[in-house]
């Protein structure tokens, strides 16, 4: 086992050295990025509805907005984003709450602020987000209104109502492919909602976003001492 252990140690050491060298030659800049992505969303229904887990189905949503990265140092930046995103979740039929197939869609404005640490072209980031639910649609197959496309949800303080505000955290990592005039960014992000957005059964937003972005740096970095 010792030769294998030494091989692993050498591999880790060489990787760290490579990242360190890359970080010196690939300093972080202030960047502006347009966001147009698909997202995979779902709900966590809390401990009181753990029996719903086998019936959950992912919801395919859309994200539209912009991202601004403020490059502070060669290894640290702050990322702020503002975008419109559709979140939601589906339940298969025979589930113990609605019994029928159910689909909930939320139209949301979201604002995350993330601390981003760079290791050359690789980065990791995490931070909080705040979101505001603009509207939503709920469809339950088999209900009296099932012939309709969907029913608008209510944000009133009623048993079947929903909450406008959502708070949570995001975390992820990415890789930057630099080119002369722009960079291609592969970003993987997970959003973990901390707010129960519905007043009836528990619903917490969960979002996984894997995206490929085109990012352009500013000609002059206003946040770096190096300019």
N, C-alpha and C positions, 0 to 999 in steps of 0.2 A: 504493500500500500504506500510505502514511502516514496518510491519513484513517481507514482501517480499524484501524490500530495504535492511534491515538489514541482511537478509539471503544472498543476493548477495554480500554485503560488506564483510561478514564473509568468503564467498567462495573465493573471490578475495584475501583476506588477507592470508588465509590458503594456497592458491596456491603459492603466492609469498614467503611465509615462506618455503614451500616445495622446491621450486626452489633454494632458497638461501642455504638451507642445502645440497641439492643435488650438488650444485656448489662447495661446500667445499670438498666433498668426490670424486668428479669426475673432476679432474683437466685436462685441455687440454694439449695434447701432440702434437709433430710433427708427421704428418701422411702422408703416400703415398698411393694413391688410383688409381686403373685402372678404366677407364671409358668405358663402353660398354652399350649404351642406345639407345632407340628409342626417337625421339623428335617429337613434334607437332608444325609445322611451318605454317606461313601464311604471307600475306603482308597487310600493311595499305597503301591505295592508295591516301592518302592525301585529303584535302578538295575539290580540283578541280575534284576529281573522287569519291565523296561520294556515287554516285548512284551505284557504284560497290559492295557496302557492301552486299546486299542480294544475290549476285552471288558468294561470296567467299566460298572456300572449303579448309579445312585443308590439309596440305601436311605432310605425314609421312616420317620422315628422320631418319638418323643413326648418332650416335656420337661415335667416337673411340679416346681415348687418355689417359691422366694421370692428376692427381690432386695432388698438394702438399700443405699441411696445415702446416704452421709454427706457433707452439704454443708459444705465447709471454708471456701470463699470464694465470692463471686459468680461466679467463673470456674473454680473447681476443686472436684472432689469425688472421693471414693473409693467404688467400687462393689464390694460383696461379694455373691456369690450361692451358694446351695446348692440343688441340684436332682437329681432322678432323670431320666436321659435314656437312651433307647435309640438306640444307634449301630450301625453295621454297614456292609455292602457286599455287592454281588452281582457275579457274573461270568456272562457269557453262555456258552452252550454252545460247544464247540470251542476253548475257551481252552487255552493250552499247559501249564497246571499241573494242573487237575482234569479237563479235557476236557469234563466235564458241567456243566450249569448249577448254580451254587453260590450259596448265600445264608447269610451269617453275621450273627447278631444279638448285640449285647452289651448287657447291662443294667448301667448304670453310675451311680455317685454322683459328682457333679462339683462342685468348689469353685474358681471363678475369683475373682481379686481384680484389679480394673482401676482405673487412674488415668484419670479422665474430665475433659477440658478443655471448657469451655462457651464458645460464642460466641453469646450470646443464647439463642435456642431451639434452636440447633444444637449438637451435641456430637460429639467424637471420643473414643475410649477404647481402651486396650490394656493388657495385663498377662498374667501367667502363670496357669495353672490346674493343679490336681492332681486326678486322678480315680482311682477304685477300681472295678474291674470285679467286680460281684457274681456274675454268672453269664452264660452265653451259650448260644446254640443254633446248630448248623450243619446245613444240609441240602444234600446233593449229589444231584441227580437222576441216576438211573441206577446208583447204588450199591446194594449188597445191602440196605441199610436205607432205601432211597428210599421204600418204602411207608409208613414212619413219618413223622410230621409233621416232626420234626427230632431231632437227637442233641445231648445236652448236651456242651459242650466241657470239656476238662480244664485245670486250672491247675497240673498237675504239671510237673516239669522233664523233659519228654519231647519228642521231635522234633515231635509233633503238639499239644503243650501251648501254653497262652497265659499271659501275665503279668497279674497283678492290677492293678499300678500303671501309671498313664499320666500323663505330664507334657507340657505344651505351652504355647502362647501363644494368646491371643485378641485380635482387633482389630476395630474397626468404628466405626460412626457412627449418629447418630439425630437425630430432630426431635421436639420437645415441643409439643403443642397444649394450652395451658393453659385450664382452665375454672374455675368458682368453687370447687367442692369437690374436684375431681380433675383429672388431666391424662391425655391420650391420648398415648402414646409410640410412635413408629415407630422400630424398632431393627433395624439390619442388622449381623450379627456373623459373623465367620469364625474357626473354630477350627483350629489347625495343630498336630497331635500331633508330639512329638519323640521318643516312645518306640516302639520296635518291640514291639508287643503280642503277637506270636506268636513261638514258638521255632523254627518251621519257616521258611516263606517270610516275607519282610518284609511287615509291615502297619503303616502309620501312619495314625492317624485324621485325617480331614478332614471338617469340618462347616460348612455354611452355614445360618444361621438368620435368617429375616426374620420379624419378629413385630410385632404391634400389642398394646400393653399398657395397662392402666389403672393409674395411679400416684397414690397419695394422699400429700400432704406431712404431716409431723408439725406439730402446732400450734406447738411451740417447737423450734427447732433447737439441740440441745445441743452441737454441734460448732463453731458460729460464734460469734465474739466479739460479734456483733450480737444473738445470741440468737434 
